Amino acid sequence: MHLVGIVGGPRPVGNSLSPCIQNAAFAALDLDWLYAAFPVSGDPVSAIRGLVDHGVRGLNVTMPHKVAAADAVDDLDSSAAIPGCVNTIQVLDGRAIGYNTDGDGLVLFLERDVGFVLPGSKVAILGAGGAARSALISLANAGCEQITVAARDLYKAQQIAGLVSVGSVRPLEGFSIGETSLVINATSLPVPPIDLDSIKPGVVVMDMAYRPVVTPFMQAARERGAQTHGGLGMLLQQACLSFEIWTGIKPPINVMSAAAVANLSE
């Protein structure tokens, strides 16, 4: 049996849908693989290296260890090297290779599931953590005209906005979305302290959180006429990319989605 799993802080790992959806895909394809949860409260680099040394075939990494995971691998794929954070690790011949499927998963979700036209669009990303970094790079590569990073930590926001030519920075408190047509909440805040009344009908608002199904931020945006989406679609798309990195096989996303929905409805 091949073992893969997810590494993160105890609470994020305990709430993760990843074991449910990945094991459903393995079962559907009759693969002898198992996906487990590995909560880490100590040094994430040592924990990841220990799992690699004990023979895991791959890992996902979630909050708050995505940036630290870049120091735990032997090589970085270009998807992880530029943002400097890792959410997927492949182990080949004892060497750990770090990838980041978050940003590409977000773009696939927005383009395929939401039908949002990214080229030429104006986007706001709320937050400046690992998820925001990955989103920024992939959205810029997808042709967004302007990406504003609104965050409490302006130094971190400037660091990540400077990674792309279309990035700019604003304080999160009281941020007005202006002509922005897509707002992505990459913070852990239930309702980021932006100017909610600047959200107008027709704006697309996405919260990267997938629990609850309708987050407080999504509800506030809906009340102002926005089209809202949670983080489940992004999770599924990035999970499919991780699955294919590990196995070389395209996973059954419909099976994974059904497993996720069933879990969330319990």
C-alpha positions in Angstrom: 0.0 0.0 0.0 1.2 3.5 -0.8 0.7 6.1 1.9 0.0 9.8 1.3 -1.5 12.4 3.7 -2.0 15.9 4.9 0.3 17.8 7.2 -0.9 20.9 9.1 -1.8 22.4 12.4 -4.0 20.2 14.5 -7.2 22.2 13.9 -6.9 22.6 10.1 -6.0 18.9 9.7 -8.9 17.8 11.9 -11.3 19.9 9.8 -9.9 18.9 6.4 -12.0 17.2 3.7 -8.9 16.0 1.9 -8.8 12.4 3.5 -12.4 12.0 2.5 -12.1 13.1 -1.1 -8.8 11.5 -1.8 -9.7 8.1 -0.3 -12.9 8.2 -2.3 -10.9 8.6 -5.5 -8.5 5.8 -4.6 -11.4 3.5 -3.9 -13.2 4.4 -7.2 -10.1 3.6 -9.2 -9.3 0.5 -7.1 -5.8 1.9 -6.2 -3.9 0.5 -3.2 -3.3 3.9 -1.7 -4.3 5.4 1.6 -4.6 9.1 2.6 -4.1 9.9 6.2 -4.1 13.0 8.4 -0.8 14.1 10.2 -1.5 16.9 12.7 1.7 18.7 13.6 2.1 21.1 16.6 5.9 21.2 16.6 8.5 21.8 14.0 6.9 21.2 10.6 10.2 20.8 8.7 11.3 18.0 11.0 7.8 16.4 10.8 7.7 16.5 7.0 11.3 15.1 6.7 10.4 12.3 9.2 7.4 11.3 7.1 9.5 11.3 3.9 12.2 9.2 5.6 9.5 6.7 6.7 8.3 6.1 3.2 5.3 8.3 2.4 4.7 8.7 -1.3 3.3 12.2 -1.1 1.9 14.9 1.2 -0.5 17.8 1.1 0.4 20.7 3.4 -2.2 23.1 4.9 -2.2 26.0 7.4 0.0 27.1 8.9 2.9 25.2 7.4 2.9 25.9 3.7 5.8 28.4 3.8 7.8 26.2 6.2 7.3 23.2 3.9 9.4 24.9 1.2 12.4 24.4 3.5 11.5 20.8 4.1 11.8 19.6 0.5 14.8 18.7 -1.7 13.6 20.5 -4.8 11.0 23.1 -5.7 8.8 22.9 -8.8 8.3 26.3 -10.4 4.7 26.4 -9.1 6.1 26.6 -5.6 9.5 28.3 -6.1 8.0 31.7 -7.1 5.4 32.1 -4.3 7.8 30.3 -1.8 5.2 28.0 -0.4 4.3 24.4 -0.8 1.0 22.6 -0.6 1.9 19.3 -2.4 4.9 17.1 -1.9 5.9 14.2 -4.2 8.5 11.7 -3.0 10.6 10.0 -5.7 13.5 7.8 -4.8 13.6 9.3 -1.3 13.7 12.9 -2.6 10.9 15.3 -1.8 9.7 17.7 -4.5 7.5 20.6 -3.5 4.7 21.9 -5.7 1.9 24.3 -5.2 -1.5 23.4 -6.7 -3.5 26.1 -4.8 -3.2 28.8 -7.4 -3.8 26.7 -10.4 -6.8 25.0 -8.6 -8.2 28.5 -8.0 -7.9 29.5 -11.6 -9.4 26.2 -12.8 -12.4 26.7 -10.5 -13.0 30.3 -11.5 -12.7 29.5 -15.3 -14.4 26.1 -15.5 -17.0 26.2 -12.6 -17.8 29.9 -12.2 -17.2 30.9 -15.8 -15.3 34.0 -14.8 -13.2 35.7 -17.5 -9.8 36.4 -15.9 -7.9 38.1 -18.7 -8.3 41.8 -18.3 -10.1 41.6 -15.0 -9.5 43.6 -11.8 -9.2 41.4 -8.7 -8.8 42.0 -4.9 -7.2 39.4 -2.7 -7.8 39.9 1.0 -4.9 38.6 3.1 -1.2 38.1 2.5 -0.5 34.5 3.7 0.6 31.5 1.7 -2.8 31.0 0.0 -2.8 34.7 -1.1 0.7 34.3 -2.6 -0.3 31.3 -4.7 -3.5 33.0 -5.8 -1.7 36.2 -6.8 0.9 34.4 -9.0 -1.7 32.2 -10.8 -4.1 35.0 -11.4 -1.4 37.2 -12.8 -0.3 34.4 -15.1 -4.0 34.0 -16.2 -4.0 37.6 -17.5 -5.6 39.6 -14.8 -5.1 43.3 -15.4 -4.9 44.5 -11.9 -4.6 42.6 -8.6 -4.9 44.5 -5.3 -3.6 42.8 -2.1 -5.5 44.2 0.9 -4.0 43.1 4.2 -3.4 44.1 7.8 0.4 43.4 7.4 1.3 45.9 4.7 5.0 44.7 4.7 3.9 41.1 3.8 1.4 42.5 1.3 4.1 44.5 -0.4 6.4 41.4 -0.5 3.9 39.3 -2.3 2.4 42.1 -4.5 5.9 42.8 -5.7 6.1 39.3 -7.2 4.0 40.4 -10.2 3.9 43.5 -12.4 0.1 44.0 -11.8 0.1 43.9 -8.0 -0.7 46.8 -5.7 -1.3 47.1 -1.9 -4.0 48.6 0.3 -4.8 48.4 4.0 -7.5 45.8 4.8 -9.3 47.9 7.3 -12.0 49.8 5.4 -10.8 48.7 2.0 -13.2 49.7 -0.8 -13.3 47.3 -3.8 -13.9 50.1 -6.3 -14.1 48.8 -9.9 -12.9 45.3 -8.8 -15.0 42.5 -10.3 -13.6 39.6 -8.2 -12.9 39.6 -4.5 -11.2 36.6 -2.9 -11.0 36.2 0.9 -7.7 34.5 1.7 -7.8 35.4 5.4 -9.1 33.3 8.3 -11.5 36.1 9.3 -15.2 35.2 9.2 -15.8 38.7 7.8 -12.8 40.8 6.8 -13.1 44.4 7.9 -13.5 45.9 4.4 -16.1 48.4 3.3 -18.9 45.8 2.7 -21.1 48.4 1.1 -18.6 48.9 -1.6 -19.6 45.4 -2.8 -22.1 46.0 -5.6 -24.5 43.6 -7.4 -22.8 41.4 -10.0 -19.4 41.4 -8.2 -18.1 37.8 -7.7 -17.0 37.2 -4.1 -15.2 34.0 -3.2 -14.2 32.8 0.3 -11.4 30.2 0.3 -13.0 28.7 3.4 -15.4 25.8 2.7 -16.8 25.5 6.2 -19.5 26.6 6.7 -20.9 26.1 3.2 -22.1 29.7 3.4 -19.5 31.7 5.4 -20.5 35.0 7.2 -18.5 36.9 4.5 -20.4 35.2 1.7 -23.7 36.0 3.4 -22.8 39.6 3.8 -21.8 39.8 0.1 -25.1 38.0 -0.9 -27.1 40.6 0.9 -25.5 43.2 -1.3 -26.2 41.4 -4.5 -22.9 39.6 -5.1 -22.4 36.2 -6.7 -20.8 34.2 -4.0 -18.7 31.0 -3.9 -17.1 29.0 -1.1 -13.7 27.2 -1.2 -15.0 23.7 -2.0 -14.6 24.0 -5.8 -11.0 25.3 -5.4 -10.2 22.5 -3.0 -11.5 19.9 -5.4 -9.5 21.3 -8.3 -6.2 21.5 -6.4 -6.8 18.0 -4.9 -7.2 16.6 -8.5 -3.9 18.2 -9.4 -2.2 16.7 -6.3 -3.7 13.3 -7.0 -2.3 13.4 -10.6 1.2 14.4 -9.4 1.3 11.4 -7.0 -0.3 8.7 -9.2 0.1 9.9 -12.8 -3.6 9.2 -13.2 -6.5 11.7 -13.7 -8.9 11.3 -10.7 -12.7 11.1 -10.9 -13.6 14.6 -9.7 -17.3 13.7 -9.6 -16.6 11.0 -7.1 -14.5 13.4 -5.0 -17.2 16.1 -5.1 -19.9 13.7 -4.1 -17.8 12.5 -1.1 -17.1 16.1 -0.1 -20.8 17.1 -0.3 -21.8 14.1 1.7 -19.3 14.9 4.4 -20.3 18.5 4.6 -24.0 17.6 5.0 -23.4 15.3 8.0 
